[in-house]
Amino acid sequence: MKLKKNKSKKQNNQTEQKTFSNEAAMIAGIVEGSPDAVGVAIVRLICGCKKMAAVDKEGEPASKVIIYRDEALEVCAKCKEDNGAFSRVKEAFIHWEDPEPEETVKKAIEVKVLGTMPTVH
């Protein structure tokens, strides 16, 4: 019985690592195409789709918004319908690039880009 639990934990860990790797690749691609970017806003939706966009030092968009789903050719039907509605947000945060802005600037950008709703990260 313990072997099955360990195996499922190992599989979950591998899946999480692959998801993180896919997300890191998307972040790198967005930053590469956005020379003014100080970070990438990441919005994870309940359905498993993700929305990402680069932001500049003023909190303005530095790229187009990209919506995608790991290991899928298309986003889900619900996201096609409502473009990843705010009501379905599971988690939202900004991945900061080095050198990171000062804390006060980061907070101002986060509020401008993500709003003041509590988020999980």
N, C-alpha and C positions, 0 to 999 in steps of 0.2 A: 504494500500500500504506500509506503513512504517513497518508493521509487517513482511511482506515478506522480505524486505531488512534486517531487524534485524535478521530474522531467517537464511537467507543465510550467513550473516556475522558470525553468531554463528556456522553454519555448517562448514564454511571455517576455522574458528578458531579451531574447534575440529579436523578437518582433519590435519591442520598444527601441532597441539599438538601431534597427533598420529604419524605423520611422524617424528617429532623430537624425540619422545619416541623410535620409531623403530631404528632410527639412533643412538641414545645414547646407546641402547642395543648392536648394532653392534660394536660400538667403544669400549665398555666395554669388549666384547668378544675378540676383536682383541688385546687389551692391556693385557688382562689376559693371552693370549697365547704367548705374546711377552715380556718377562721380560726386554729386553734391550730398549724397546720403550720409547721415550720421547714425542711422539705425534703420531697422526694418520692423514695421508694425505687423504683428502676427495675430490673427484672429482664428481660433479653432472653434469649429461649430459642432453641435451635438451630433450631427449626422456623420462626422468624420472628415468633412471637407475643410479646407483651410483657405483663408484670404490673407494675402500679404501685399505690402507696398512699402517702398523706401520712403523715408521722411528726411527732410533737410533740417538745418539748424534752427529754422524758424517754425518747424512743425508743419510745414507745407509738404504736399506730395512731391517726391523726387522720382517717381516712376508711376506707371499704371498699376491699378489693383489687379493682382493675379489671384484667381480662384482655382484650386486644384484639389485632387484627392489622391493620396498615396496609392500606388499600385493599381490605378484605374485609368482608363482611357478618357473618361469624362467625369464631370462632377455629378452628384446625385440629382434625381429628378426634382426634388424640393428646391435645391439651389438654382437649378435652371429656371424654376418658376419665380422664386423671390430674390435671387441673387445673394443668397446667404443672409437672410434677414437678421437684424439685431436681436430679435426675440429668441433666436436659436443659438446665441453665442454661449459657448462653454467656458472659454478662456481667452483672454486678450492681454497682450503685453508687447513691449518693444525690445528687440534684440539690438543692443548698442554695439557700434563698431569702435575699435580703438583708434585714437584716444577718445574715450567717452566724454561727453559734455559734463559740465559741473552739475551737481545734484539739483540745484534750483532750476537750471535750464532743462534738465531731464524731466523734472516734475511738470514744468510748464508745457513741454512738448507732449507728455503723456496725457495731460488733461485736454489739450487741444485735439489730439489725434484720437484718443480712446474714450474721452469723457471722464466723468468722476465716479462711475459705477464701480463698485469693488470687483476686482478680478482675481483669478487664481493663477499662480505660476510657481 
